[in-house]
Amino acid sequence: MSIVLDIALVVVALTLLPASYRMFTGPNDSDRAVSADLVFFGFIGVVALLGLRMDTDIVLDVVLVATVVGFLATLSIARLVTRGYR
């Protein structure tokens, strides 16, 4: 099981690299917003996998709270990018 977690951790961490690049060099604001969300939720995935690897229970609570906060941030960024139009 530990090998599977290690492989998953490496895969998720490697997906953060091109997303981070896109976040800093995106051609417009919507590309930057989407890649920032991808980086945030990828980081949450890394934290969740590390919590599974270390077998701690508190990480689940932290991941759930961070996911809700990230979802609310996604909604507000989408509202800003669309300039308030629905």
HTML snippet that shows the backbone in 3Dmol.js (N, CA, C, O; Angstrom):
<script src="https://3Dmol.org/build/3Dmol-min.js"></script>
<div id="view" style="width:600px;height:400px;position:relative"></div>
<script>
const pdb = `
ATOM      1  N   MET A   1       0.825  -1.198   0.000  1.00  0.00           N
ATOM      2  CA  MET A   1       0.000   0.000   0.000  1.00  0.00           C
ATOM      3  C   MET A   1       0.868   1.259   0.000  1.00  0.00           C
ATOM      4  O   MET A   1       0.497   2.271  -0.594  1.00  0.00           O
ATOM      5  N   SER A   2       1.986   1.197   0.646  1.00  0.00           N
ATOM      6  CA  SER A   2       2.850   2.366   0.735  1.00  0.00           C
ATOM      7  C   SER A   2       3.450   2.717  -0.627  1.00  0.00           C
ATOM      8  O   SER A   2       3.673   3.892  -0.918  1.00  0.00           O
ATOM      9  N   ILE A   3       3.709   1.719  -1.454  1.00  0.00           N
ATOM     10  CA  ILE A   3       4.254   1.987  -2.785  1.00  0.00           C
ATOM     11  C   ILE A   3       3.208   2.695  -3.648  1.00  0.00           C
ATOM     12  O   ILE A   3       3.535   3.605  -4.409  1.00  0.00           O
ATOM     13  N   VAL A   4       1.962   2.274  -3.525  1.00  0.00           N
ATOM     14  CA  VAL A   4       0.886   2.910  -4.286  1.00  0.00           C
ATOM     15  C   VAL A   4       0.724   4.366  -3.857  1.00  0.00           C
ATOM     16  O   VAL A   4       0.541   5.244  -4.700  1.00  0.00           O
ATOM     17  N   LEU A   5       0.790   4.627  -2.552  1.00  0.00           N
ATOM     18  CA  LEU A   5       0.689   6.006  -2.061  1.00  0.00           C
ATOM     19  C   LEU A   5       1.861   6.851  -2.537  1.00  0.00           C
ATOM     20  O   LEU A   5       1.690   8.018  -2.890  1.00  0.00           O
ATOM     21  N   ASP A   6       3.050   6.262  -2.546  1.00  0.00           N
ATOM     22  CA  ASP A   6       4.221   7.002  -3.025  1.00  0.00           C
ATOM     23  C   ASP A   6       4.095   7.351  -4.506  1.00  0.00           C
ATOM     24  O   ASP A   6       4.424   8.463  -4.919  1.00  0.00           O
ATOM     25  N   ILE A   7       3.617   6.398  -5.298  1.00  0.00           N
ATOM     26  CA  ILE A   7       3.442   6.652  -6.730  1.00  0.00           C
ATOM     27  C   ILE A   7       2.377   7.726  -6.952  1.00  0.00           C
ATOM     28  O   ILE A   7       2.555   8.619  -7.780  1.00  0.00           O
ATOM     29  N   ALA A   8       1.275   7.637  -6.214  1.00  0.00           N
ATOM     30  CA  ALA A   8       0.214   8.643  -6.336  1.00  0.00           C
ATOM     31  C   ALA A   8       0.722  10.017  -5.925  1.00  0.00           C
ATOM     32  O   ALA A   8       0.376  11.020  -6.550  1.00  0.00           O
ATOM     33  N   LEU A   9       1.534  10.073  -4.886  1.00  0.00           N
ATOM     34  CA  LEU A   9       2.087  11.346  -4.431  1.00  0.00           C
ATOM     35  C   LEU A   9       2.983  11.961  -5.497  1.00  0.00           C
ATOM     36  O   LEU A   9       2.924  13.166  -5.741  1.00  0.00           O
ATOM     37  N   VAL A  10       3.806  11.143  -6.128  1.00  0.00           N
ATOM     38  CA  VAL A  10       4.693  11.643  -7.179  1.00  0.00           C
ATOM     39  C   VAL A  10       3.882  12.130  -8.376  1.00  0.00           C
ATOM     40  O   VAL A  10       4.191  13.172  -8.954  1.00  0.00           O
ATOM     41  N   VAL A  11       2.848  11.380  -8.748  1.00  0.00           N
ATOM     42  CA  VAL A  11       2.031  11.773  -9.901  1.00  0.00           C
ATOM     43  C   VAL A  11       1.320  13.098  -9.636  1.00  0.00           C
ATOM     44  O   VAL A  11       1.309  13.981 -10.494  1.00  0.00           O
ATOM     45  N   VAL A  12       0.729  13.236  -8.454  1.00  0.00           N
ATOM     46  CA  VAL A  12       0.025  14.480  -8.128  1.00  0.00           C
ATOM     47  C   VAL A  12       1.016  15.643  -8.048  1.00  0.00           C
ATOM     48  O   VAL A  12       0.726  16.741  -8.523  1.00  0.00           O
ATOM     49  N   ALA A  13       2.174  15.406  -7.455  1.00  0.00           N
ATOM     50  CA  ALA A  13       3.179  16.469  -7.353  1.00  0.00           C
ATOM     51  C   ALA A  13       3.689  16.881  -8.737  1.00  0.00           C
ATOM     52  O   ALA A  13       3.950  18.060  -8.975  1.00  0.00           O
ATOM     53  N   LEU A  14       3.829  15.923  -9.640  1.00  0.00           N
ATOM     54  CA  LEU A  14       4.291  16.263 -10.988  1.00  0.00           C
ATOM     55  C   LEU A  14       3.241  17.031 -11.783  1.00  0.00           C
ATOM     56  O   LEU A  14       3.588  17.821 -12.660  1.00  0.00           O
ATOM     57  N   THR A  15       1.978  16.812 -11.490  1.00  0.00           N
ATOM     58  CA  THR A  15       0.949  17.583 -12.191  1.00  0.00           C
ATOM     59  C   THR A  15       0.901  19.028 -11.708  1.00  0.00           C
ATOM     60  O   THR A  15       0.363  19.897 -12.394  1.00  0.00           O
ATOM     61  N   LEU A  16       1.457  19.284 -10.540  1.00  0.00           N
ATOM     62  CA  LEU A  16       1.476  20.654 -10.032  1.00  0.00           C
ATOM     63  C   LEU A  16       2.477  21.534 -10.779  1.00  0.00           C
ATOM     64  O   LEU A  16       2.318  22.754 -10.821  1.00  0.00           O
ATOM     65  N   LEU A  17       3.494  20.931 -11.361  1.00  0.00           N
ATOM     66  CA  LEU A  17       4.522  21.720 -12.051  1.00  0.00           C
ATOM     67  C   LEU A  17       3.986  22.444 -13.293  1.00  0.00           C
ATOM     68  O   LEU A  17       4.148  23.661 -13.383  1.00  0.00           O
ATOM     69  N   PRO A  18       3.358  21.755 -14.253  1.00  0.00           N
ATOM     70  CA  PRO A  18       2.839  22.512 -15.402  1.00  0.00           C
ATOM     71  C   PRO A  18       1.694  23.453 -15.028  1.00  0.00           C
ATOM     72  O   PRO A  18       1.519  24.502 -15.648  1.00  0.00           O
ATOM     73  N   ALA A  19       0.924  23.077 -14.021  1.00  0.00           N
ATOM     74  CA  ALA A  19      -0.159  23.971 -13.583  1.00  0.00           C
ATOM     75  C   ALA A  19       0.413  25.242 -12.964  1.00  0.00           C
ATOM     76  O   ALA A  19      -0.124  26.331 -13.169  1.00  0.00           O
ATOM     77  N   SER A  20       1.494  25.109 -12.215  1.00  0.00           N
ATOM     78  CA  SER A  20       2.143  26.290 -11.638  1.00  0.00           C
ATOM     79  C   SER A  20       2.723  27.181 -12.733  1.00  0.00           C
ATOM     80  O   SER A  20       2.633  28.406 -12.661  1.00  0.00           O
ATOM     81  N   TYR A  21       3.312  26.563 -13.733  1.00  0.00           N
ATOM     82  CA  TYR A  21       3.843  27.338 -14.854  1.00  0.00           C
ATOM     83  C   TYR A  21       2.728  28.106 -15.556  1.00  0.00           C
ATOM     84  O   TYR A  21       2.882  29.281 -15.889  1.00  0.00           O
ATOM     85  N   ARG A  22       1.613  27.431 -15.773  1.00  0.00           N
ATOM     86  CA  ARG A  22       0.478  28.078 -16.441  1.00  0.00           C
ATOM     87  C   ARG A  22      -0.113  29.189 -15.583  1.00  0.00           C
ATOM     88  O   ARG A  22      -0.614  30.188 -16.099  1.00  0.00           O
ATOM     89  N   MET A  23      -0.050  29.003 -14.262  1.00  0.00           N
ATOM     90  CA  MET A  23      -0.585  30.013 -13.361  1.00  0.00           C
ATOM     91  C   MET A  23       0.216  31.317 -13.462  1.00  0.00           C
ATOM     92  O   MET A  23      -0.356  32.405 -13.391  1.00  0.00           O
ATOM     93  N   PHE A  24       1.518  31.205 -13.624  1.00  0.00           N
ATOM     94  CA  PHE A  24       2.353  32.405 -13.674  1.00  0.00           C
ATOM     95  C   PHE A  24       2.450  33.011 -15.073  1.00  0.00           C
ATOM     96  O   PHE A  24       2.678  34.213 -15.208  1.00  0.00           O
ATOM     97  N   THR A  25       2.278  32.196 -16.116  1.00  0.00           N
ATOM     98  CA  THR A  25       2.457  32.705 -17.474  1.00  0.00           C
ATOM     99  C   THR A  25       1.192  32.626 -18.314  1.00  0.00           C
ATOM    100  O   THR A  25       1.263  32.700 -19.541  1.00  0.00           O
ATOM    101  N   GLY A  26       0.047  32.479 -17.683  1.00  0.00           N
ATOM    102  CA  GLY A  26      -1.208  32.361 -18.424  1.00  0.00           C
ATOM    103  C   GLY A  26      -1.486  33.582 -19.276  1.00  0.00           C
ATOM    104  O   GLY A  26      -1.169  34.702 -18.875  1.00  0.00           O
ATOM    105  N   PRO A  27      -2.076  33.382 -20.450  1.00  0.00           N
ATOM    106  CA  PRO A  27      -2.323  34.529 -21.325  1.00  0.00           C
ATOM    107  C   PRO A  27      -3.443  35.447 -20.833  1.00  0.00           C
ATOM    108  O   PRO A  27      -3.443  36.635 -21.157  1.00  0.00           O
ATOM    109  N   ASN A  28      -4.388  34.928 -20.063  1.00  0.00           N
ATOM    110  CA  ASN A  28      -5.459  35.797 -19.561  1.00  0.00           C
ATOM    111  C   ASN A  28      -5.839  35.387 -18.138  1.00  0.00           C
ATOM    112  O   ASN A  28      -5.319  34.412 -17.595  1.00  0.00           O
ATOM    113  N   ASP A  29      -6.742  36.143 -17.559  1.00  0.00           N
ATOM    114  CA  ASP A  29      -7.095  35.933 -16.155  1.00  0.00           C
ATOM    115  C   ASP A  29      -7.817  34.615 -15.914  1.00  0.00           C
ATOM    116  O   ASP A  29      -7.637  33.995 -14.866  1.00  0.00           O
ATOM    117  N   SER A  30      -8.624  34.183 -16.862  1.00  0.00           N
ATOM    118  CA  SER A  30      -9.354  32.936 -16.645  1.00  0.00           C
ATOM    119  C   SER A  30      -8.413  31.736 -16.631  1.00  0.00           C
ATOM    120  O   SER A  30      -8.624  30.801 -15.859  1.00  0.00           O
ATOM    121  N   ASP A  31      -7.378  31.744 -17.472  1.00  0.00           N
ATOM    122  CA  ASP A  31      -6.387  30.667 -17.433  1.00  0.00           C
ATOM    123  C   ASP A  31      -5.652  30.651 -16.099  1.00  0.00           C
ATOM    124  O   ASP A  31      -5.393  29.587 -15.536  1.00  0.00           O
ATOM    125  N   ARG A  32      -5.324  31.815 -15.608  1.00  0.00           N
ATOM    126  CA  ARG A  32      -4.644  31.897 -14.314  1.00  0.00           C
ATOM    127  C   ARG A  32      -5.541  31.415 -13.184  1.00  0.00           C
ATOM    128  O   ARG A  32      -5.069  30.748 -12.264  1.00  0.00           O
ATOM    129  N   ALA A  33      -6.820  31.741 -13.240  1.00  0.00           N
ATOM    130  CA  ALA A  33      -7.751  31.324 -12.191  1.00  0.00           C
ATOM    131  C   ALA A  33      -7.934  29.812 -12.183  1.00  0.00           C
ATOM    132  O   ALA A  33      -7.936  29.186 -11.123  1.00  0.00           O
ATOM    133  N   VAL A  34      -8.087  29.231 -13.362  1.00  0.00           N
ATOM    134  CA  VAL A  34      -8.273  27.778 -13.444  1.00  0.00           C
ATOM    135  C   VAL A  34      -7.023  27.049 -12.975  1.00  0.00           C
ATOM    136  O   VAL A  34      -7.118  26.066 -12.240  1.00  0.00           O
ATOM    137  N   SER A  35      -5.857  27.518 -13.389  1.00  0.00           N
ATOM    138  CA  SER A  35      -4.634  26.841 -12.965  1.00  0.00           C
ATOM    139  C   SER A  35      -4.348  27.074 -11.484  1.00  0.00           C
ATOM    140  O   SER A  35      -3.760  26.208 -10.836  1.00  0.00           O
ATOM    141  N   ALA A  36      -4.748  28.214 -10.936  1.00  0.00           N
ATOM    142  CA  ALA A  36      -4.588  28.429  -9.494  1.00  0.00           C
ATOM    143  C   ALA A  36      -5.473  27.468  -8.710  1.00  0.00           C
ATOM    144  O   ALA A  36      -5.063  26.949  -7.672  1.00  0.00           O
ATOM    145  N   ASP A  37      -6.687  27.228  -9.205  1.00  0.00           N
ATOM    146  CA  ASP A  37      -7.552  26.235  -8.566  1.00  0.00           C
ATOM    147  C   ASP A  37      -6.948  24.842  -8.660  1.00  0.00           C
ATOM    148  O   ASP A  37      -6.987  24.072  -7.700  1.00  0.00           O
ATOM    149  N   LEU A  38      -6.394  24.527  -9.815  1.00  0.00           N
ATOM    150  CA  LEU A  38      -5.768  23.218  -9.989  1.00  0.00           C
ATOM    151  C   LEU A  38      -4.591  23.038  -9.037  1.00  0.00           C
ATOM    152  O   LEU A  38      -4.420  21.967  -8.454  1.00  0.00           O
ATOM    153  N   VAL A  39      -3.786  24.072  -8.880  1.00  0.00           N
ATOM    154  CA  VAL A  39      -2.655  23.997  -7.952  1.00  0.00           C
ATOM    155  C   VAL A  39      -3.151  23.849  -6.519  1.00  0.00           C
ATOM    156  O   VAL A  39      -2.608  23.053  -5.753  1.00  0.00           O
ATOM    157  N   PHE A  40      -4.175  24.608  -6.155  1.00  0.00           N
ATOM    158  CA  PHE A  40      -4.695  24.532  -4.789  1.00  0.00           C
ATOM    159  C   PHE A  40      -5.237  23.140  -4.482  1.00  0.00           C
ATOM    160  O   PHE A  40      -4.892  22.546  -3.460  1.00  0.00           O
ATOM    161  N   PHE A  41      -6.082  22.625  -5.364  1.00  0.00           N
ATOM    162  CA  PHE A  41      -6.673  21.317  -5.099  1.00  0.00           C
ATOM    163  C   PHE A  41      -5.658  20.189  -5.267  1.00  0.00           C
ATOM    164  O   PHE A  41      -5.792  19.142  -4.635  1.00  0.00           O
ATOM    165  N   GLY A  42      -4.654  20.385  -6.103  1.00  0.00           N
ATOM    166  CA  GLY A  42      -3.558  19.417  -6.168  1.00  0.00           C
ATOM    167  C   GLY A  42      -2.770  19.388  -4.872  1.00  0.00           C
ATOM    168  O   GLY A  42      -2.370  18.324  -4.400  1.00  0.00           O
ATOM    169  N   PHE A  43      -2.550  20.570  -4.298  1.00  0.00           N
ATOM    170  CA  PHE A  43      -1.873  20.637  -3.006  1.00  0.00           C
ATOM    171  C   PHE A  43      -2.704  19.960  -1.921  1.00  0.00           C
ATOM    172  O   PHE A  43      -2.157  19.285  -1.049  1.00  0.00           O
ATOM    173  N   ILE A  44      -4.026  20.138  -1.973  1.00  0.00           N
ATOM    174  CA  ILE A  44      -4.903  19.454  -1.024  1.00  0.00           C
ATOM    175  C   ILE A  44      -4.789  17.942  -1.211  1.00  0.00           C
ATOM    176  O   ILE A  44      -4.803  17.191  -0.236  1.00  0.00           O
ATOM    177  N   GLY A  45      -4.676  17.499  -2.455  1.00  0.00           N
ATOM    178  CA  GLY A  45      -4.477  16.075  -2.721  1.00  0.00           C
ATOM    179  C   GLY A  45      -3.168  15.563  -2.149  1.00  0.00           C
ATOM    180  O   GLY A  45      -3.117  14.462  -1.602  1.00  0.00           O
ATOM    181  N   VAL A  46      -2.110  16.351  -2.270  1.00  0.00           N
ATOM    182  CA  VAL A  46      -0.818  15.959  -1.692  1.00  0.00           C
ATOM    183  C   VAL A  46      -0.924  15.856  -0.174  1.00  0.00           C
ATOM    184  O   VAL A  46      -0.402  14.916   0.427  1.00  0.00           O
ATOM    185  N   VAL A  47      -1.601  16.821   0.444  1.00  0.00           N
ATOM    186  CA  VAL A  47      -1.776  16.786   1.904  1.00  0.00           C
ATOM    187  C   VAL A  47      -2.591  15.562   2.311  1.00  0.00           C
ATOM    188  O   VAL A  47      -2.272  14.908   3.304  1.00  0.00           O
ATOM    189  N   ALA A  48      -3.640  15.247   1.553  1.00  0.00           N
ATOM    190  CA  ALA A  48      -4.458  14.075   1.869  1.00  0.00           C
ATOM    191  C   ALA A  48      -3.653  12.787   1.726  1.00  0.00           C
ATOM    192  O   ALA A  48      -3.764  11.890   2.562  1.00  0.00           O
ATOM    193  N   LEU A  49      -2.850  12.692   0.679  1.00  0.00           N
ATOM    194  CA  LEU A  49      -2.026  11.496   0.500  1.00  0.00           C
ATOM    195  C   LEU A  49      -0.964  11.376   1.586  1.00  0.00           C
ATOM    196  O   LEU A  49      -0.673  10.276   2.053  1.00  0.00           O
ATOM    197  N   LEU A  50      -0.386  12.504   1.987  1.00  0.00           N
ATOM    198  CA  LEU A  50       0.579  12.455   3.090  1.00  0.00           C
ATOM    199  C   LEU A  50      -0.098  12.055   4.397  1.00  0.00           C
ATOM    200  O   LEU A  50       0.492  11.351   5.215  1.00  0.00           O
ATOM    201  N   GLY A  51      -1.336  12.503   4.593  1.00  0.00           N
ATOM    202  CA  GLY A  51      -2.083  12.092   5.777  1.00  0.00           C
ATOM    203  C   GLY A  51      -2.362  10.603   5.784  1.00  0.00           C
ATOM    204  O   GLY A  51      -2.292   9.961   6.832  1.00  0.00           O
ATOM    205  N   LEU A  52      -2.678  10.047   4.619  1.00  0.00           N
ATOM    206  CA  LEU A  52      -2.857   8.597   4.529  1.00  0.00           C
ATOM    207  C   LEU A  52      -1.548   7.866   4.779  1.00  0.00           C
ATOM    208  O   LEU A  52      -1.513   6.826   5.436  1.00  0.00           O
ATOM    209  N   ARG A  53      -0.484   8.426   4.249  1.00  0.00           N
ATOM    210  CA  ARG A  53       0.844   7.791   4.408  1.00  0.00           C
ATOM    211  C   ARG A  53       1.283   7.781   5.862  1.00  0.00           C
ATOM    212  O   ARG A  53       1.861   6.800   6.331  1.00  0.00           O
ATOM    213  N   MET A  54       1.009   8.881   6.591  1.00  0.00           N
ATOM    214  CA  MET A  54       1.416   8.968   7.997  1.00  0.00           C
ATOM    215  C   MET A  54       0.365   8.409   8.942  1.00  0.00           C
ATOM    216  O   MET A  54       0.601   8.310  10.146  1.00  0.00           O
ATOM    217  N   ASP A  55      -0.803   8.042   8.402  1.00  0.00           N
ATOM    218  CA  ASP A  55      -1.888   7.435   9.173  1.00  0.00           C
ATOM    219  C   ASP A  55      -2.345   8.337  10.318  1.00  0.00           C
ATOM    220  O   ASP A  55      -2.409   7.914  11.472  1.00  0.00           O
ATOM    221  N   THR A  56      -2.662   9.593   9.976  1.00  0.00           N
ATOM    222  CA  THR A  56      -3.193  10.528  10.964  1.00  0.00           C
ATOM    223  C   THR A  56      -4.645  10.844  10.633  1.00  0.00           C
ATOM    224  O   THR A  56      -5.034  10.875   9.466  1.00  0.00           O
ATOM    225  N   ASP A  57      -5.434  11.077  11.664  1.00  0.00           N
ATOM    226  CA  ASP A  57      -6.862  11.322  11.479  1.00  0.00           C
ATOM    227  C   ASP A  57      -7.196  12.800  11.311  1.00  0.00           C
ATOM    228  O   ASP A  57      -8.201  13.131  10.682  1.00  0.00           O
ATOM    229  N   ILE A  58      -6.393  13.678  11.849  1.00  0.00           N
ATOM    230  CA  ILE A  58      -6.695  15.107  11.814  1.00  0.00           C
ATOM    231  C   ILE A  58      -6.594  15.671  10.397  1.00  0.00           C
ATOM    232  O   ILE A  58      -7.198  16.700  10.093  1.00  0.00           O
ATOM    233  N   VAL A  59      -5.840  15.008   9.540  1.00  0.00           N
ATOM    234  CA  VAL A  59      -5.641  15.506   8.179  1.00  0.00           C
ATOM    235  C   VAL A  59      -6.962  15.522   7.408  1.00  0.00           C
ATOM    236  O   VAL A  59      -7.178  16.406   6.579  1.00  0.00           O
ATOM    237  N   LEU A  60      -7.841  14.566   7.669  1.00  0.00           N
ATOM    238  CA  LEU A  60      -9.134  14.539   6.988  1.00  0.00           C
ATOM    239  C   LEU A  60      -9.941  15.793   7.294  1.00  0.00           C
ATOM    240  O   LEU A  60     -10.565  16.361   6.397  1.00  0.00           O
ATOM    241  N   ASP A  61      -9.934  16.228   8.540  1.00  0.00           N
ATOM    242  CA  ASP A  61     -10.645  17.457   8.902  1.00  0.00           C
ATOM    243  C   ASP A  61     -10.043  18.674   8.207  1.00  0.00           C
ATOM    244  O   ASP A  61     -10.765  19.536   7.708  1.00  0.00           O
ATOM    245  N   VAL A  62      -8.730  18.733   8.182  1.00  0.00           N
ATOM    246  CA  VAL A  62      -8.046  19.860   7.533  1.00  0.00           C
ATOM    247  C   VAL A  62      -8.353  19.876   6.036  1.00  0.00           C
ATOM    248  O   VAL A  62      -8.597  20.936   5.460  1.00  0.00           O
ATOM    249  N   VAL A  63      -8.340  18.704   5.412  1.00  0.00           N
ATOM    250  CA  VAL A  63      -8.617  18.609   3.979  1.00  0.00           C
ATOM    251  C   VAL A  63     -10.058  19.022   3.678  1.00  0.00           C
ATOM    252  O   VAL A  63     -10.305  19.722   2.696  1.00  0.00           O
ATOM    253  N   LEU A  64     -11.002  18.600   4.505  1.00  0.00           N
ATOM    254  CA  LEU A  64     -12.401  18.967   4.281  1.00  0.00           C
ATOM    255  C   LEU A  64     -12.624  20.472   4.409  1.00  0.00           C
ATOM    256  O   LEU A  64     -13.314  21.069   3.583  1.00  0.00           O
ATOM    257  N   VAL A  65     -12.051  21.080   5.427  1.00  0.00           N
ATOM    258  CA  VAL A  65     -12.204  22.526   5.611  1.00  0.00           C
ATOM    259  C   VAL A  65     -11.522  23.282   4.471  1.00  0.00           C
ATOM    260  O   VAL A  65     -12.082  24.241   3.941  1.00  0.00           O
ATOM    261  N   ALA A  66     -10.330  22.860   4.098  1.00  0.00           N
ATOM    262  CA  ALA A  66      -9.613  23.535   3.012  1.00  0.00           C
ATOM    263  C   ALA A  66     -10.350  23.382   1.684  1.00  0.00           C
ATOM    264  O   ALA A  66     -10.329  24.296   0.860  1.00  0.00           O
ATOM    265  N   THR A  67     -10.992  22.250   1.470  1.00  0.00           N
ATOM    266  CA  THR A  67     -11.746  22.045   0.237  1.00  0.00           C
ATOM    267  C   THR A  67     -12.956  22.971   0.165  1.00  0.00           C
ATOM    268  O   THR A  67     -13.250  23.529  -0.892  1.00  0.00           O
ATOM    269  N   VAL A  68     -13.652  23.133   1.277  1.00  0.00           N
ATOM    270  CA  VAL A  68     -14.798  24.050   1.298  1.00  0.00           C
ATOM    271  C   VAL A  68     -14.334  25.487   1.059  1.00  0.00           C
ATOM    272  O   VAL A  68     -14.959  26.223   0.296  1.00  0.00           O
ATOM    273  N   VAL A  69     -13.251  25.882   1.703  1.00  0.00           N
ATOM    274  CA  VAL A  69     -12.711  27.232   1.502  1.00  0.00           C
ATOM    275  C   VAL A  69     -12.260  27.413   0.052  1.00  0.00           C
ATOM    276  O   VAL A  69     -12.490  28.467  -0.543  1.00  0.00           O
ATOM    277  N   GLY A  70     -11.626  26.399  -0.512  1.00  0.00           N
ATOM    278  CA  GLY A  70     -11.201  26.475  -1.908  1.00  0.00           C
ATOM    279  C   GLY A  70     -12.364  26.562  -2.869  1.00  0.00           C
ATOM    280  O   GLY A  70     -12.289  27.267  -3.875  1.00  0.00           O
ATOM    281  N   PHE A  71     -13.448  25.849  -2.569  1.00  0.00           N
ATOM    282  CA  PHE A  71     -14.635  25.921  -3.419  1.00  0.00           C
ATOM    283  C   PHE A  71     -15.242  27.319  -3.380  1.00  0.00           C
ATOM    284  O   PHE A  71     -15.638  27.857  -4.414  1.00  0.00           O
ATOM    285  N   LEU A  72     -15.314  27.901  -2.198  1.00  0.00           N
ATOM    286  CA  LEU A  72     -15.844  29.265  -2.086  1.00  0.00           C
ATOM    287  C   LEU A  72     -14.941  30.268  -2.806  1.00  0.00           C
ATOM    288  O   LEU A  72     -15.423  31.220  -3.420  1.00  0.00           O
ATOM    289  N   ALA A  73     -13.639  30.049  -2.724  1.00  0.00           N
ATOM    290  CA  ALA A  73     -12.708  30.923  -3.445  1.00  0.00           C
ATOM    291  C   ALA A  73     -12.879  30.766  -4.952  1.00  0.00           C
ATOM    292  O   ALA A  73     -12.776  31.743  -5.693  1.00  0.00           O
ATOM    293  N   THR A  74     -13.138  29.551  -5.405  1.00  0.00           N
ATOM    294  CA  THR A  74     -13.376  29.317  -6.827  1.00  0.00           C
ATOM    295  C   THR A  74     -14.612  30.063  -7.306  1.00  0.00           C
ATOM    296  O   THR A  74     -14.611  30.656  -8.384  1.00  0.00           O
ATOM    297  N   LEU A  75     -15.662  30.029  -6.503  1.00  0.00           N
ATOM    298  CA  LEU A  75     -16.878  30.753  -6.873  1.00  0.00           C
ATOM    299  C   LEU A  75     -16.634  32.256  -6.960  1.00  0.00           C
ATOM    300  O   LEU A  75     -17.104  32.913  -7.888  1.00  0.00           O
ATOM    301  N   SER A  76     -15.903  32.794  -5.999  1.00  0.00           N
ATOM    302  CA  SER A  76     -15.672  34.238  -6.019  1.00  0.00           C
ATOM    303  C   SER A  76     -14.723  34.641  -7.146  1.00  0.00           C
ATOM    304  O   SER A  76     -14.891  35.710  -7.731  1.00  0.00           O
ATOM    305  N   ILE A  77     -13.740  33.816  -7.459  1.00  0.00           N
ATOM    306  CA  ILE A  77     -12.851  34.128  -8.582  1.00  0.00           C
ATOM    307  C   ILE A  77     -13.616  34.061  -9.900  1.00  0.00           C
ATOM    308  O   ILE A  77     -13.395  34.881 -10.792  1.00  0.00           O
ATOM    309  N   ALA A  78     -14.511  33.088 -10.023  1.00  0.00           N
ATOM    310  CA  ALA A  78     -15.325  33.004 -11.240  1.00  0.00           C
ATOM    311  C   ALA A  78     -16.208  34.233 -11.381  1.00  0.00           C
ATOM    312  O   ALA A  78     -16.436  34.724 -12.487  1.00  0.00           O
ATOM    313  N   ARG A  79     -16.693  34.715 -10.272  1.00  0.00           N
ATOM    314  CA  ARG A  79     -17.527  35.927 -10.310  1.00  0.00           C
ATOM    315  C   ARG A  79     -16.693  37.141 -10.728  1.00  0.00           C
ATOM    316  O   ARG A  79     -17.168  37.999 -11.472  1.00  0.00           O
ATOM    317  N   LEU A  80     -15.459  37.207 -10.252  1.00  0.00           N
ATOM    318  CA  LEU A  80     -14.584  38.318 -10.636  1.00  0.00           C
ATOM    319  C   LEU A  80     -14.188  38.255 -12.105  1.00  0.00           C
ATOM    320  O   LEU A  80     -14.159  39.277 -12.790  1.00  0.00           O
ATOM    321  N   VAL A  81     -13.884  37.056 -12.588  1.00  0.00           N
ATOM    322  CA  VAL A  81     -13.446  36.911 -13.976  1.00  0.00           C
ATOM    323  C   VAL A  81     -14.574  37.257 -14.942  1.00  0.00           C
ATOM    324  O   VAL A  81     -14.337  37.852 -15.993  1.00  0.00           O
ATOM    325  N   THR A  82     -15.802  36.884 -14.583  1.00  0.00           N
ATOM    326  CA  THR A  82     -16.935  37.183 -15.463  1.00  0.00           C
ATOM    327  C   THR A  82     -17.488  38.584 -15.231  1.00  0.00           C
ATOM    328  O   THR A  82     -18.472  38.979 -15.857  1.00  0.00           O
ATOM    329  N   ARG A  83     -16.867  39.324 -14.346  1.00  0.00           N
ATOM    330  CA  ARG A  83     -17.263  40.697 -14.011  1.00  0.00           C
ATOM    331  C   ARG A  83     -18.694  40.783 -13.499  1.00  0.00           C
ATOM    332  O   ARG A  83     -19.399  41.761 -13.746  1.00  0.00           O
ATOM    333  N   GLY A  84     -19.110  39.747 -12.784  1.00  0.00           N
ATOM    334  CA  GLY A  84     -20.408  39.761 -12.132  1.00  0.00           C
ATOM    335  C   GLY A  84     -21.567  39.264 -12.963  1.00  0.00           C
ATOM    336  O   GLY A  84     -22.687  39.166 -12.461  1.00  0.00           O
ATOM    337  N   TYR A  85     -21.321  38.945 -14.239  1.00  0.00           N
ATOM    338  CA  TYR A  85     -22.416  38.440 -15.071  1.00  0.00           C
ATOM    339  C   TYR A  85     -22.712  36.999 -14.716  1.00  0.00           C
ATOM    340  O   TYR A  85     -21.812  36.231 -14.376  1.00  0.00           O
ATOM    341  N   ARG A  86     -23.990  36.638 -14.798  1.00  0.00           N
ATOM    342  CA  ARG A  86     -24.366  35.252 -14.487  1.00  0.00           C
ATOM    343  C   ARG A  86     -24.662  34.483 -15.730  1.00  0.00           C
ATOM    344  O   ARG A  86     -24.995  33.300 -15.660  1.00  0.00           O
TER     345      ARG A  86
END
`;
const viewer = $3Dmol.createViewer("view");
viewer.addModel(pdb, "pdb");
viewer.setStyle({}, {cartoon: {color: "spectrum"}});
viewer.zoomTo();
viewer.render();
</script>
